[in-house]
Amino acid sequence: MNAIVDMSKPGIQLICAKDPIAKERLENGLCPFCGTSCNPGIFRDELSIKESRISGLCQSCQDEVFKEE
């Protein structure tokens, strides 16, 4: 699977430079946090798909990161 994240973005490059496991996951279309496949079928809406293209996060990790307390 190819990366769905723009690997040239500065924030993604910084993550990749600091964490080789996250880099490998992102390059393979996996969530950098948990390693889950980030195919479009796992997302609940278009906004979540857009966020995944920015951050590479799967739906579950997005829910955790952006949860309201």
N, CA, C and O atoms as a Maestro MAE file, in Angstrom:
{
 s_m_m2io_version
 :::
 2.0.0
}

f_m_ct {
 s_m_title
 :::
 protein
 m_atom[276] {
  # First column is atom index #
  i_m_mmod_type
  r_m_x_coord
  r_m_y_coord
  r_m_z_coord
  i_m_residue_number
  s_m_chain_name
  s_m_pdb_residue_name
  s_m_pdb_atom_name
  i_m_atomic_number
  :::
  1 25 0.845 -1.178 0.000 1 A "MET " " N  " 7
  2 3 0.000 0.000 0.000 1 A "MET " " CA " 6
  3 2 0.884 1.232 0.000 1 A "MET " " C  " 6
  4 15 1.926 1.247 0.656 1 A "MET " " O  " 8
  5 25 0.488 2.251 -0.717 2 A "ASN " " N  " 7
  6 3 1.245 3.493 -0.769 2 A "ASN " " CA " 6
  7 2 0.749 4.464 0.298 2 A "ASN " " C  " 6
  8 15 -0.381 4.370 0.776 2 A "ASN " " O  " 8
  9 25 1.610 5.381 0.650 3 A "ALA " " N  " 7
  10 3 1.243 6.392 1.629 3 A "ALA " " CA " 6
  11 2 0.107 7.246 1.096 3 A "ALA " " C  " 6
  12 15 0.100 7.624 -0.075 3 A "ALA " " O  " 8
  13 25 -0.862 7.552 1.969 4 A "ILE " " N  " 7
  14 3 -1.928 8.472 1.593 4 A "ILE " " CA " 6
  15 2 -1.641 9.866 2.131 4 A "ILE " " C  " 6
  16 15 -2.371 10.813 1.839 4 A "ILE " " O  " 8
  17 25 -0.581 9.988 2.912 5 A "VAL " " N  " 7
  18 3 -0.166 11.253 3.506 5 A "VAL " " CA " 6
  19 2 0.888 11.889 2.609 5 A "VAL " " C  " 6
  20 15 1.724 11.197 2.027 5 A "VAL " " O  " 8
  21 25 0.841 13.207 2.504 6 A "ASP " " N  " 7
  22 3 1.866 13.935 1.749 6 A "ASP " " CA " 6
  23 2 3.155 13.932 2.574 6 A "ASP " " C  " 6
  24 15 3.308 14.714 3.513 6 A "ASP " " O  " 8
  25 25 4.066 13.050 2.210 7 A "MET " " N  " 7
  26 3 5.302 12.867 2.972 7 A "MET " " CA " 6
  27 2 6.248 14.063 2.877 7 A "MET " " C  " 6
  28 15 7.246 14.114 3.596 7 A "MET " " O  " 8
  29 25 5.951 15.023 2.004 8 A "SER " " N  " 7
  30 3 6.827 16.187 1.853 8 A "SER " " CA " 6
  31 2 6.465 17.323 2.816 8 A "SER " " C  " 6
  32 15 7.198 18.309 2.900 8 A "SER " " O  " 8
  33 25 5.358 17.204 3.538 9 A "LYS " " N  " 7
  34 3 4.952 18.265 4.469 9 A "LYS " " CA " 6
  35 2 5.929 18.330 5.640 9 A "LYS " " C  " 6
  36 15 6.353 17.293 6.151 9 A "LYS " " O  " 8
  37 25 6.289 19.543 6.069 10 A "PRO " " N  " 7
  38 3 7.285 19.703 7.137 10 A "PRO " " CA " 6
  39 2 6.938 18.960 8.427 10 A "PRO " " C  " 6
  40 15 7.819 18.360 9.044 10 A "PRO " " O  " 8
  41 25 5.674 18.988 8.845 11 A "GLY " " N  " 7
  42 3 5.291 18.298 10.073 11 A "GLY " " CA " 6
  43 2 5.490 16.790 9.971 11 A "GLY " " C  " 6
  44 15 5.951 16.147 10.914 11 A "GLY " " O  " 8
  45 25 5.136 16.240 8.817 12 A "ILE " " N  " 7
  46 3 5.311 14.801 8.595 12 A "ILE " " CA " 6
  47 2 6.796 14.465 8.531 12 A "ILE " " C  " 6
  48 15 7.220 13.438 9.060 12 A "ILE " " O  " 8
  49 25 7.587 15.316 7.893 13 A "GLN " " N  " 7
  50 3 9.033 15.080 7.819 13 A "GLN " " CA " 6
  51 2 9.657 15.092 9.212 13 A "GLN " " C  " 6
  52 15 10.563 14.308 9.493 13 A "GLN " " O  " 8
  53 25 9.177 15.977 10.081 14 A "LEU " " N  " 7
  54 3 9.695 16.049 11.451 14 A "LEU " " CA " 6
  55 2 9.364 14.768 12.211 14 A "LEU " " C  " 6
  56 15 10.221 14.210 12.897 14 A "LEU " " O  " 8
  57 25 8.126 14.306 12.089 15 A "ILE " " N  " 7
  58 3 7.738 13.055 12.743 15 A "ILE " " CA " 6
  59 2 8.610 11.912 12.248 15 A "ILE " " C  " 6
  60 15 9.099 11.104 13.038 15 A "ILE " " O  " 8
  61 25 8.800 11.849 10.943 16 A "CYS " " N  " 7
  62 3 9.585 10.769 10.347 16 A "CYS " " CA " 6
  63 2 11.046 10.811 10.780 16 A "CYS " " C  " 6
  64 15 11.671 9.768 10.970 16 A "CYS " " O  " 8
  65 25 11.587 12.005 10.934 17 A "ALA " " N  " 7
  66 3 12.978 12.151 11.358 17 A "ALA " " CA " 6
  67 2 13.164 11.689 12.807 17 A "ALA " " C  " 6
  68 15 14.215 11.157 13.164 17 A "ALA " " O  " 8
  69 25 12.148 11.893 13.627 18 A "LYS " " N  " 7
  70 3 12.250 11.557 15.047 18 A "LYS " " CA " 6
  71 2 11.842 10.122 15.364 18 A "LYS " " C  " 6
  72 15 12.269 9.558 16.372 18 A "LYS " " O  " 8
  73 25 11.016 9.534 14.503 19 A "ASP " " N  " 7
  74 3 10.464 8.210 14.811 19 A "ASP " " CA " 6
  75 2 10.459 7.329 13.562 19 A "ASP " " C  " 6
  76 15 9.543 7.415 12.745 19 A "ASP " " O  " 8
  77 25 11.475 6.486 13.415 20 A "PRO " " N  " 7
  78 3 11.562 5.639 12.215 20 A "PRO " " CA " 6
  79 2 10.397 4.647 12.074 20 A "PRO " " C  " 6
  80 15 10.043 4.268 10.958 20 A "PRO " " O  " 8
  81 25 9.808 4.233 13.185 21 A "ILE " " N  " 7
  82 3 8.654 3.322 13.102 21 A "ILE " " CA " 6
  83 2 7.454 4.064 12.514 21 A "ILE " " C  " 6
  84 15 6.750 3.534 11.655 21 A "ILE " " O  " 8
  85 25 7.225 5.292 12.980 22 A "ALA " " N  " 7
  86 3 6.131 6.103 12.429 22 A "ALA " " CA " 6
  87 2 6.365 6.360 10.947 22 A "ALA " " C  " 6
  88 15 5.421 6.328 10.157 22 A "ALA " " O  " 8
  89 25 7.602 6.614 10.562 23 A "LYS " " N  " 7
  90 3 7.926 6.847 9.149 23 A "LYS " " CA " 6
  91 2 7.567 5.624 8.313 23 A "LYS " " C  " 6
  92 15 6.922 5.749 7.272 23 A "LYS " " O  " 8
  93 25 7.979 4.452 8.761 24 A "GLU " " N  " 7
  94 3 7.694 3.234 8.014 24 A "GLU " " CA " 6
  95 2 6.189 3.002 7.903 24 A "GLU " " C  " 6
  96 15 5.686 2.619 6.847 24 A "GLU " " O  " 8
  97 25 5.483 3.238 8.997 25 A "ARG " " N  " 7
  98 3 4.029 3.069 8.973 25 A "ARG " " CA " 6
  99 2 3.376 4.036 7.991 25 A "ARG " " C  " 6
  100 15 2.539 3.631 7.184 25 A "ARG " " O  " 8
  101 25 3.754 5.308 8.055 26 A "LEU " " N  " 7
  102 3 3.174 6.307 7.150 26 A "LEU " " CA " 6
  103 2 3.454 5.958 5.694 26 A "LEU " " C  " 6
  104 15 2.573 6.088 4.844 26 A "LEU " " O  " 8
  105 25 4.658 5.524 5.406 27 A "GLU " " N  " 7
  106 3 5.021 5.163 4.028 27 A "GLU " " CA " 6
  107 2 4.198 3.987 3.510 27 A "GLU " " C  " 6
  108 15 4.027 3.821 2.303 27 A "GLU " " O  " 8
  109 25 3.694 3.179 4.428 28 A "ASN " " N  " 7
  110 3 2.926 1.994 4.048 28 A "ASN " " CA " 6
  111 2 1.421 2.167 4.235 28 A "ASN " " C  " 6
  112 15 0.673 1.189 4.205 28 A "ASN " " O  " 8
  113 25 0.970 3.422 4.428 29 A "GLY " " N  " 7
  114 3 -0.462 3.684 4.560 29 A "GLY " " CA " 6
  115 2 -1.051 3.227 5.872 29 A "GLY " " C  " 6
  116 15 -2.242 2.928 5.955 29 A "GLY " " O  " 8
  117 25 -0.210 3.170 6.916 30 A "LEU " " N  " 7
  118 3 -0.652 2.751 8.236 30 A "LEU " " CA " 6
  119 2 -0.640 3.938 9.190 30 A "LEU " " C  " 6
  120 15 0.098 4.902 8.989 30 A "LEU " " O  " 8
  121 25 -1.462 3.858 10.223 31 A "CYS " " N  " 7
  122 3 -1.501 4.896 11.246 31 A "CYS " " CA " 6
  123 2 -0.147 4.945 11.963 31 A "CYS " " C  " 6
  124 15 0.357 3.906 12.390 31 A "CYS " " O  " 8
  125 25 0.449 6.139 12.101 32 A "PRO " " N  " 7
  126 3 1.749 6.222 12.765 32 A "PRO " " CA " 6
  127 2 1.681 5.895 14.257 32 A "PRO " " C  " 6
  128 15 2.700 5.544 14.852 32 A "PRO " " O  " 8
  129 25 0.504 6.004 14.869 33 A "PHE " " N  " 7
  130 3 0.361 5.727 16.299 33 A "PHE " " CA " 6
  131 2 0.186 4.233 16.578 33 A "PHE " " C  " 6
  132 15 0.904 3.663 17.400 33 A "PHE " " O  " 8
  133 25 -0.772 3.601 15.889 34 A "CYS " " N  " 7
  134 3 -1.134 2.221 16.249 34 A "CYS " " CA " 6
  135 2 -0.836 1.184 15.173 34 A "CYS " " C  " 6
  136 15 -0.863 -0.015 15.451 34 A "CYS " " O  " 8
  137 25 -0.552 1.626 13.944 35 A "GLY " " N  " 7
  138 3 -0.223 0.697 12.874 35 A "GLY " " CA " 6
  139 2 -1.416 0.131 12.111 35 A "GLY " " C  " 6
  140 15 -1.246 -0.755 11.272 35 A "GLY " " O  " 8
  141 25 -2.624 0.631 12.392 36 A "THR " " N  " 7
  142 3 -3.825 0.184 11.686 36 A "THR " " CA " 6
  143 2 -3.806 0.690 10.250 36 A "THR " " C  " 6
  144 15 -3.345 1.801 9.985 36 A "THR " " O  " 8
  145 25 -4.303 -0.118 9.332 37 A "SER " " N  " 7
  146 3 -4.413 0.294 7.934 37 A "SER " " CA " 6
  147 2 -5.374 1.477 7.824 37 A "SER " " C  " 6
  148 15 -6.432 1.489 8.453 37 A "SER " " O  " 8
  149 25 -5.001 2.456 7.029 38 A "CYS " " N  " 7
  150 3 -5.815 3.666 6.883 38 A "CYS " " CA " 6
  151 2 -6.512 3.716 5.533 38 A "CYS " " C  " 6
  152 15 -6.481 4.744 4.857 38 A "CYS " " O  " 8
  153 25 -7.139 2.615 5.134 39 A "ASN " " N  " 7
  154 3 -7.903 2.661 3.896 39 A "ASN " " CA " 6
  155 2 -9.190 3.445 4.138 39 A "ASN " " C  " 6
  156 15 -9.713 3.432 5.252 39 A "ASN " " O  " 8
  157 25 -9.700 4.116 3.134 40 A "PRO " " N  " 7
  158 3 -10.839 5.026 3.307 40 A "PRO " " CA " 6
  159 2 -12.080 4.391 3.937 40 A "PRO " " C  " 6
  160 15 -12.889 5.110 4.524 40 A "PRO " " O  " 8
  161 25 -12.258 3.083 3.836 41 A "GLY " " N  " 7
  162 3 -13.434 2.424 4.390 41 A "GLY " " CA " 6
  163 2 -13.544 2.462 5.905 41 A "GLY " " C  " 6
  164 15 -14.621 2.203 6.443 41 A "GLY " " O  " 8
  165 25 -12.454 2.779 6.615 42 A "ILE " " N  " 7
  166 3 -12.507 2.777 8.082 42 A "ILE " " CA " 6
  167 2 -12.984 4.101 8.667 42 A "ILE " " C  " 6
  168 15 -13.231 4.190 9.870 42 A "ILE " " O  " 8
  169 25 -13.117 5.126 7.835 43 A "PHE " " N  " 7
  170 3 -13.451 6.456 8.346 43 A "PHE " " CA " 6
  171 2 -14.949 6.714 8.308 43 A "PHE " " C  " 6
  172 15 -15.648 6.257 7.403 43 A "PHE " " O  " 8
  173 25 -15.436 7.458 9.311 44 A "ARG " " N  " 7
  174 3 -16.874 7.680 9.431 44 A "ARG " " CA " 6
  175 2 -17.402 8.802 8.564 44 A "ARG " " C  " 6
  176 15 -18.594 8.837 8.261 44 A "ARG " " O  " 8
  177 25 -16.528 9.735 8.151 45 A "ASP " " N  " 7
  178 3 -17.005 10.838 7.320 45 A "ASP " " CA " 6
  179 2 -15.846 11.444 6.525 45 A "ASP " " C  " 6
  180 15 -14.682 11.085 6.707 45 A "ASP " " O  " 8
  181 25 -16.205 12.370 5.641 46 A "GLU " " N  " 7
  182 3 -15.216 13.001 4.764 46 A "GLU " " CA " 6
  183 2 -14.177 13.799 5.563 46 A "GLU " " C  " 6
  184 15 -13.003 13.827 5.193 46 A "GLU " " O  " 8
  185 25 -14.595 14.436 6.635 47 A "LEU " " N  " 7
  186 3 -13.661 15.207 7.461 47 A "LEU " " CA " 6
  187 2 -12.585 14.299 8.059 47 A "LEU " " C  " 6
  188 15 -11.418 14.682 8.134 47 A "LEU " " O  " 8
  189 25 -12.973 13.116 8.478 48 A "SER " " N  " 7
  190 3 -12.006 12.163 9.037 48 A "SER " " CA " 6
  191 2 -11.022 11.682 7.976 48 A "SER " " C  " 6
  192 15 -9.844 11.474 8.265 48 A "SER " " O  " 8
  193 25 -11.506 11.505 6.751 49 A "ILE " " N  " 7
  194 3 -10.617 11.119 5.650 49 A "ILE " " CA " 6
  195 2 -9.617 12.237 5.378 49 A "ILE " " C  " 6
  196 15 -8.430 11.981 5.177 49 A "ILE " " O  " 8
  197 25 -10.100 13.474 5.374 50 A "LYS " " N  " 7
  198 3 -9.194 14.620 5.152 50 A "LYS " " CA " 6
  199 2 -8.136 14.692 6.248 50 A "LYS " " C  " 6
  200 15 -6.961 14.927 5.966 50 A "LYS " " O  " 8
  201 25 -8.555 14.489 7.502 51 A "GLU " " N  " 7
  202 3 -7.595 14.522 8.611 51 A "GLU " " CA " 6
  203 2 -6.562 13.420 8.451 51 A "GLU " " C  " 6
  204 15 -5.383 13.631 8.736 51 A "GLU " " O  " 8
  205 25 -6.982 12.261 8.004 52 A "SER " " N  " 7
  206 3 -6.036 11.164 7.802 52 A "SER " " CA " 6
  207 2 -5.007 11.515 6.734 52 A "SER " " C  " 6
  208 15 -3.841 11.137 6.847 52 A "SER " " O  " 8
  209 25 -5.426 12.229 5.708 53 A "ARG " " N  " 7
  210 3 -4.481 12.649 4.666 53 A "ARG " " CA " 6
  211 2 -3.469 13.660 5.196 53 A "ARG " " C  " 6
  212 15 -2.356 13.763 4.680 53 A "ARG " " O  " 8
  213 25 -3.863 14.408 6.236 54 A "ILE " " N  " 7
  214 3 -2.960 15.394 6.840 54 A "ILE " " CA " 6
  215 2 -2.024 14.725 7.853 54 A "ILE " " C  " 6
  216 15 -0.812 14.936 7.824 54 A "ILE " " O  " 8
  217 25 -2.601 13.922 8.742 55 A "SER " " N  " 7
  218 3 -1.835 13.383 9.867 55 A "SER " " CA " 6
  219 2 -1.469 11.914 9.740 55 A "SER " " C  " 6
  220 15 -0.531 11.444 10.384 55 A "SER " " O  " 8
  221 25 -2.214 11.185 8.905 56 A "GLY " " N  " 7
  222 3 -1.994 9.749 8.787 56 A "GLY " " CA " 6
  223 2 -2.712 8.932 9.837 56 A "GLY " " C  " 6
  224 15 -2.581 7.708 9.855 56 A "GLY " " O  " 8
  225 25 -3.477 9.581 10.722 57 A "LEU " " N  " 7
  226 3 -4.125 8.874 11.819 57 A "LEU " " CA " 6
  227 2 -5.360 8.101 11.359 57 A "LEU " " C  " 6
  228 15 -6.129 8.572 10.521 57 A "LEU " " O  " 8
  229 25 -5.533 6.905 11.926 58 A "CYS " " N  " 7
  230 3 -6.733 6.106 11.675 58 A "CYS " " CA " 6
  231 2 -7.914 6.719 12.439 58 A "CYS " " C  " 6
  232 15 -7.725 7.638 13.235 58 A "CYS " " O  " 8
  233 25 -9.125 6.213 12.200 59 A "GLN " " N  " 7
  234 3 -10.316 6.759 12.869 59 A "GLN " " CA " 6
  235 2 -10.222 6.639 14.380 59 A "GLN " " C  " 6
  236 15 -10.549 7.586 15.095 59 A "GLN " " O  " 8
  237 25 -9.787 5.507 14.870 60 A "SER " " N  " 7
  238 3 -9.708 5.290 16.310 60 A "SER " " CA " 6
  239 2 -8.738 6.274 16.974 60 A "SER " " C  " 6
  240 15 -9.047 6.834 18.026 60 A "SER " " O  " 8
  241 25 -7.575 6.483 16.368 61 A "CYS " " N  " 7
  242 3 -6.602 7.413 16.948 61 A "CYS " " CA " 6
  243 2 -7.089 8.866 16.829 61 A "CYS " " C  " 6
  244 15 -6.850 9.679 17.722 61 A "CYS " " O  " 8
  245 25 -7.769 9.181 15.729 62 A "GLN " " N  " 7
  246 3 -8.364 10.522 15.612 62 A "GLN " " CA " 6
  247 2 -9.367 10.747 16.753 62 A "GLN " " C  " 6
  248 15 -9.380 11.801 17.390 62 A "GLN " " O  " 8
  249 25 -10.200 9.737 16.992 63 A "ASP " " N  " 7
  250 3 -11.193 9.854 18.057 63 A "ASP " " CA " 6
  251 2 -10.516 10.121 19.396 63 A "ASP " " C  " 6
  252 15 -11.002 10.926 20.191 63 A "ASP " " O  " 8
  253 25 -9.412 9.458 19.642 64 A "GLU " " N  " 7
  254 3 -8.688 9.629 20.903 64 A "GLU " " CA " 6
  255 2 -8.020 11.006 20.981 64 A "GLU " " C  " 6
  256 15 -8.087 11.671 22.015 64 A "GLU " " O  " 8
  257 25 -7.388 11.424 19.907 65 A "VAL " " N  " 7
  258 3 -6.672 12.708 19.890 65 A "VAL " " CA " 6
  259 2 -7.638 13.888 20.000 65 A "VAL " " C  " 6
  260 15 -7.364 14.857 20.708 65 A "VAL " " O  " 8
  261 25 -8.764 13.801 19.301 66 A "PHE " " N  " 7
  262 3 -9.670 14.937 19.211 66 A "PHE " " CA " 6
  263 2 -10.896 14.822 20.121 66 A "PHE " " C  " 6
  264 15 -11.853 15.578 19.958 66 A "PHE " " O  " 8
  265 25 -10.879 13.892 21.068 67 A "LYS " " N  " 7
  266 3 -12.051 13.730 21.921 67 A "LYS " " CA " 6
  267 2 -12.223 14.964 22.818 67 A "LYS " " C  " 6
  268 15 -11.261 15.590 23.264 67 A "LYS " " O  " 8
  269 25 -13.488 15.272 23.052 68 A "GLU " " N  " 7
  270 3 -13.817 16.382 23.933 68 A "GLU " " CA " 6
  271 2 -13.952 15.868 25.337 68 A "GLU " " C  " 6
  272 15 -14.531 14.808 25.575 68 A "GLU " " O  " 8
  273 25 -13.416 16.622 26.266 69 A "GLU " " N  " 7
  274 3 -13.494 16.196 27.675 69 A "GLU " " CA " 6
  275 2 -14.403 17.088 28.439 69 A "GLU " " C  " 6
  276 15 -14.596 16.890 29.639 69 A "GLU " " O  " 8
  :::
 }
 m_bond[275] {
  # First column is bond index #
  i_m_from
  i_m_to
  i_m_order
  :::
  1 1 2 1
  2 2 3 1
  3 3 4 2
  4 3 5 1
  5 5 6 1
  6 6 7 1
  7 7 8 2
  8 7 9 1
  9 9 10 1
  10 10 11 1
  11 11 12 2
  12 11 13 1
  13 13 14 1
  14 14 15 1
  15 15 16 2
  16 15 17 1
  17 17 18 1
  18 18 19 1
  19 19 20 2
  20 19 21 1
  21 21 22 1
  22 22 23 1
  23 23 24 2
  24 23 25 1
  25 25 26 1
  26 26 27 1
  27 27 28 2
  28 27 29 1
  29 29 30 1
  30 30 31 1
  31 31 32 2
  32 31 33 1
  33 33 34 1
  34 34 35 1
  35 35 36 2
  36 35 37 1
  37 37 38 1
  38 38 39 1
  39 39 40 2
  40 39 41 1
  41 41 42 1
  42 42 43 1
  43 43 44 2
  44 43 45 1
  45 45 46 1
  46 46 47 1
  47 47 48 2
  48 47 49 1
  49 49 50 1
  50 50 51 1
  51 51 52 2
  52 51 53 1
  53 53 54 1
  54 54 55 1
  55 55 56 2
  56 55 57 1
  57 57 58 1
  58 58 59 1
  59 59 60 2
  60 59 61 1
  61 61 62 1
  62 62 63 1
  63 63 64 2
  64 63 65 1
  65 65 66 1
  66 66 67 1
  67 67 68 2
  68 67 69 1
  69 69 70 1
  70 70 71 1
  71 71 72 2
  72 71 73 1
  73 73 74 1
  74 74 75 1
  75 75 76 2
  76 75 77 1
  77 77 78 1
  78 78 79 1
  79 79 80 2
  80 79 81 1
  81 81 82 1
  82 82 83 1
  83 83 84 2
  84 83 85 1
  85 85 86 1
  86 86 87 1
  87 87 88 2
  88 87 89 1
  89 89 90 1
  90 90 91 1
  91 91 92 2
  92 91 93 1
  93 93 94 1
  94 94 95 1
  95 95 96 2
  96 95 97 1
  97 97 98 1
  98 98 99 1
  99 99 100 2
  100 99 101 1
  101 101 102 1
  102 102 103 1
  103 103 104 2
  104 103 105 1
  105 105 106 1
  106 106 107 1
  107 107 108 2
  108 107 109 1
  109 109 110 1
  110 110 111 1
  111 111 112 2
  112 111 113 1
  113 113 114 1
  114 114 115 1
  115 115 116 2
  116 115 117 1
  117 117 118 1
  118 118 119 1
  119 119 120 2
  120 119 121 1
  121 121 122 1
  122 122 123 1
  123 123 124 2
  124 123 125 1
  125 125 126 1
  126 126 127 1
  127 127 128 2
  128 127 129 1
  129 129 130 1
  130 130 131 1
  131 131 132 2
  132 131 133 1
  133 133 134 1
  134 134 135 1
  135 135 136 2
  136 135 137 1
  137 137 138 1
  138 138 139 1
  139 139 140 2
  140 139 141 1
  141 141 142 1
  142 142 143 1
  143 143 144 2
  144 143 145 1
  145 145 146 1
  146 146 147 1
  147 147 148 2
  148 147 149 1
  149 149 150 1
  150 150 151 1
  151 151 152 2
  152 151 153 1
  153 153 154 1
  154 154 155 1
  155 155 156 2
  156 155 157 1
  157 157 158 1
  158 158 159 1
  159 159 160 2
  160 159 161 1
  161 161 162 1
  162 162 163 1
  163 163 164 2
  164 163 165 1
  165 165 166 1
  166 166 167 1
  167 167 168 2
  168 167 169 1
  169 169 170 1
  170 170 171 1
  171 171 172 2
  172 171 173 1
  173 173 174 1
  174 174 175 1
  175 175 176 2
  176 175 177 1
  177 177 178 1
  178 178 179 1
  179 179 180 2
  180 179 181 1
  181 181 182 1
  182 182 183 1
  183 183 184 2
  184 183 185 1
  185 185 186 1
  186 186 187 1
  187 187 188 2
  188 187 189 1
  189 189 190 1
  190 190 191 1
  191 191 192 2
  192 191 193 1
  193 193 194 1
  194 194 195 1
  195 195 196 2
  196 195 197 1
  197 197 198 1
  198 198 199 1
  199 199 200 2
  200 199 201 1
  201 201 202 1
  202 202 203 1
  203 203 204 2
  204 203 205 1
  205 205 206 1
  206 206 207 1
  207 207 208 2
  208 207 209 1
  209 209 210 1
  210 210 211 1
  211 211 212 2
  212 211 213 1
  213 213 214 1
  214 214 215 1
  215 215 216 2
  216 215 217 1
  217 217 218 1
  218 218 219 1
  219 219 220 2
  220 219 221 1
  221 221 222 1
  222 222 223 1
  223 223 224 2
  224 223 225 1
  225 225 226 1
  226 226 227 1
  227 227 228 2
  228 227 229 1
  229 229 230 1
  230 230 231 1
  231 231 232 2
  232 231 233 1
  233 233 234 1
  234 234 235 1
  235 235 236 2
  236 235 237 1
  237 237 238 1
  238 238 239 1
  239 239 240 2
  240 239 241 1
  241 241 242 1
  242 242 243 1
  243 243 244 2
  244 243 245 1
  245 245 246 1
  246 246 247 1
  247 247 248 2
  248 247 249 1
  249 249 250 1
  250 250 251 1
  251 251 252 2
  252 251 253 1
  253 253 254 1
  254 254 255 1
  255 255 256 2
  256 255 257 1
  257 257 258 1
  258 258 259 1
  259 259 260 2
  260 259 261 1
  261 261 262 1
  262 262 263 1
  263 263 264 2
  264 263 265 1
  265 265 266 1
  266 266 267 1
  267 267 268 2
  268 267 269 1
  269 269 270 1
  270 270 271 1
  271 271 272 2
  272 271 273 1
  273 273 274 1
  274 274 275 1
  275 275 276 2
  :::
 }
}
